[in-house]
Amino acid sequence: MTGSLNHSNTSATWVNGELRLAGLDGRMIALLRAIDQSGSINQAAKQVGLSYKGAWQIIERANNGSPKTLVSTATGGSKGGGTCLTEAGRSLLTLFTNLEQQHRQFLDQLNRNLADDPDTVLLLQRLVVKTSARNQVFGSIAEIHAGAVNAEIAVTLKGGERVIVNITQASLSHLGLQVGADAVLLFNSADITLSTGSDSNRYAARNRLSCSVIRVQQDEVNAEVIAMLPGGETLVALITSESAQSLALVPGMKVWAIFKSNTPVLGVMPLL
């Protein structure tokens, strides 16, 4: 099972921010722009996704809070009335437009600076990964052994432990794996078997990770065991309450987290 994390470091937007000028936000400015273009509150409200009443409330608040009227409304007349920005309104719109451009340039520069720092980008990439799998650990690809049908990948975790992952040749080609590339391993809590040192050798699974129990939460049927790896990562194992009682699990106890090589989903991030 494999997955790919395709983040473009040069185009990623890590820093976002809304521009506000005193009490003016983007929604109010968007309404002013739409009024300036359409000459109609009704049309402007539709353009920016507001109700007619909501648009009027924003206009009233803007006019009341400004030393000069920003929006002028006329009724009747030979042209049937209409709504337009006053000179003060257009000046405010021009000011905000210029600030928006400077704001975008400022954010672009911040994101470029972040993209130039490999350590920061790696941190941010890992923070934005979202998955339904309870376990997510990061490491780097240490070895790649390609066979006739499958490939065996060795991933080194932060604490120096190695995890063996078995994938197909097609997945190996698709992911473009390289030794040294950053990788993430995803696996479900139900796929982990816990064992004490005395009986860990009776399992045929390729992966045995030494860890210590942090806490145990259980009900009448299942027990959720949270354990810590030497590198500081945590693993969650879902076992039966009967198994938890048989192992006599308590915080601080050393256990083995055991799982097969085809259990983890392997995701890779491109080298910088």
Solvent accessible surface area in square Angstrom, and as a share of the most:
residue,aa,sasa,rsa
1,M,140,0.62
2,T,44,0.26
3,G,27,0.26
4,S,48,0.31
5,L,35,0.17
6,N,130,0.67
7,H,55,0.25
8,S,62,0.40
9,N,22,0.11
10,T,122,0.71
11,S,83,0.53
12,A,25,0.19
13,T,84,0.49
14,W,48,0.17
15,V,45,0.26
16,N,118,0.61
17,G,40,0.39
18,E,114,0.51
19,L,38,0.19
20,R,143,0.52
21,L,49,0.24
22,A,101,0.79
23,G,63,0.60
24,L,26,0.13
25,D,28,0.14
26,G,31,0.29
27,R,130,0.47
28,M,10,0.04
29,I,0,0.00
30,A,35,0.27
31,L,0,0.00
32,L,2,0.01
33,R,67,0.25
34,A,4,0.03
35,I,1,0.00
36,D,58,0.30
37,Q,139,0.62
38,S,44,0.28
39,G,30,0.29
40,S,32,0.21
41,I,9,0.04
42,N,66,0.34
43,Q,87,0.39
44,A,0,0.00
45,A,2,0.02
46,K,135,0.57
47,Q,106,0.47
48,V,45,0.26
49,G,69,0.66
50,L,33,0.17
51,S,71,0.46
52,Y,115,0.44
53,K,141,0.60
54,G,17,0.16
55,A,0,0.00
56,W,70,0.25
57,Q,89,0.40
58,I,7,0.03
59,I,2,0.01
60,E,86,0.39
61,R,130,0.47
62,A,7,0.05
63,N,37,0.19
64,N,128,0.65
65,G,68,0.66
66,S,29,0.19
67,P,139,0.87
68,K,140,0.60
69,T,73,0.43
70,L,10,0.05
71,V,6,0.03
72,S,46,0.30
73,T,61,0.35
74,A,63,0.49
75,T,126,0.73
76,G,46,0.44
77,G,71,0.68
78,S,122,0.79
79,K,191,0.81
80,G,58,0.56
81,G,29,0.28
82,G,34,0.33
83,T,9,0.05
84,C,63,0.38
85,L,2,0.01
86,T,34,0.20
87,E,146,0.65
88,A,25,0.19
89,G,0,0.00
90,R,117,0.43
91,S,68,0.44
92,L,29,0.15
93,L,19,0.10
94,T,79,0.46
95,L,86,0.43
96,F,2,0.01
97,T,59,0.34
98,N,72,0.37
99,L,48,0.24
100,E,36,0.16
101,Q,94,0.42
102,Q,107,0.47
103,H,40,0.18
104,R,138,0.50
105,Q,103,0.46
106,F,120,0.50
107,L,28,0.14
108,D,72,0.37
109,Q,79,0.35
110,L,58,0.29
111,N,16,0.08
112,R,126,0.46
113,N,77,0.40
114,L,45,0.22
115,A,22,0.17
116,D,115,0.59
117,D,59,0.30
118,P,74,0.46
119,D,113,0.58
120,T,34,0.20
121,V,0,0.00
122,L,47,0.23
123,L,102,0.51
124,L,38,0.19
125,Q,4,0.02
126,R,51,0.19
127,L,122,0.61
128,V,67,0.39
129,V,21,0.12
130,K,190,0.81
131,T,57,0.33
132,S,117,0.76
133,A,18,0.14
134,R,128,0.47
135,N,1,0.01
136,Q,58,0.26
137,V,2,0.01
138,F,23,0.09
139,G,7,0.07
140,S,41,0.26
141,I,2,0.01
142,A,27,0.21
143,E,62,0.28
144,I,50,0.25
145,H,100,0.45
146,A,69,0.53
147,G,40,0.38
148,A,108,0.84
149,V,111,0.64
150,N,63,0.32
151,A,1,0.00
152,E,47,0.21
153,I,0,0.00
154,A,4,0.03
155,V,0,0.00
156,T,37,0.22
157,L,6,0.03
158,K,131,0.56
159,G,38,0.37
160,G,50,0.48
161,E,29,0.13
162,R,118,0.43
163,V,1,0.00
164,I,26,0.13
165,V,0,0.00
166,N,46,0.23
167,I,3,0.02
168,T,69,0.40
169,Q,55,0.24
170,A,78,0.60
171,S,21,0.14
172,L,26,0.13
173,S,90,0.58
174,H,141,0.63
175,L,20,0.10
176,G,48,0.46
177,L,20,0.10
178,Q,100,0.44
179,V,93,0.53
180,G,44,0.42
181,A,6,0.05
182,D,39,0.20
183,A,0,0.00
184,V,1,0.00
185,L,0,0.00
186,L,25,0.13
187,F,5,0.02
188,N,81,0.41
189,S,13,0.08
190,A,72,0.56
191,D,68,0.35
192,I,5,0.02
193,T,52,0.30
194,L,10,0.05
195,S,1,0.00
196,T,26,0.15
197,G,49,0.48
198,S,111,0.71
199,D,40,0.21
200,S,6,0.04
201,N,129,0.66
202,R,170,0.62
203,Y,58,0.22
204,A,106,0.82
205,A,14,0.11
206,R,129,0.47
207,N,2,0.01
208,R,80,0.29
209,L,3,0.02
210,S,48,0.31
211,C,4,0.03
212,S,26,0.17
213,V,4,0.02
214,I,59,0.30
215,R,116,0.42
216,V,45,0.26
217,Q,98,0.43
218,Q,90,0.40
219,D,90,0.47
220,E,169,0.76
221,V,103,0.59
222,N,59,0.30
223,A,0,0.00
224,E,39,0.18
225,V,1,0.00
226,I,10,0.05
227,A,3,0.02
228,M,81,0.36
229,L,3,0.01
230,P,92,0.58
231,G,27,0.26
232,G,39,0.38
233,E,20,0.09
234,T,65,0.38
235,L,4,0.02
236,V,13,0.07
237,A,3,0.02
238,L,70,0.35
239,I,22,0.11
240,T,68,0.39
241,S,7,0.04
242,E,138,0.62
243,S,45,0.29
244,A,5,0.04
245,Q,122,0.54
246,S,93,0.60
247,L,31,0.16
248,A,67,0.52
249,L,19,0.09
250,V,86,0.50
251,P,95,0.60
252,G,54,0.51
253,M,49,0.22
254,K,144,0.61
255,V,2,0.01
256,W,80,0.28
257,A,1,0.01
258,I,3,0.01
259,F,4,0.02
260,K,128,0.54
261,S,17,0.11
262,N,90,0.46
263,T,22,0.13
264,P,0,0.00
265,V,33,0.19
266,L,0,0.00
267,G,2,0.02
268,V,14,0.08
269,M,3,0.01
270,P,72,0.45
271,L,88,0.44
272,L,119,0.59
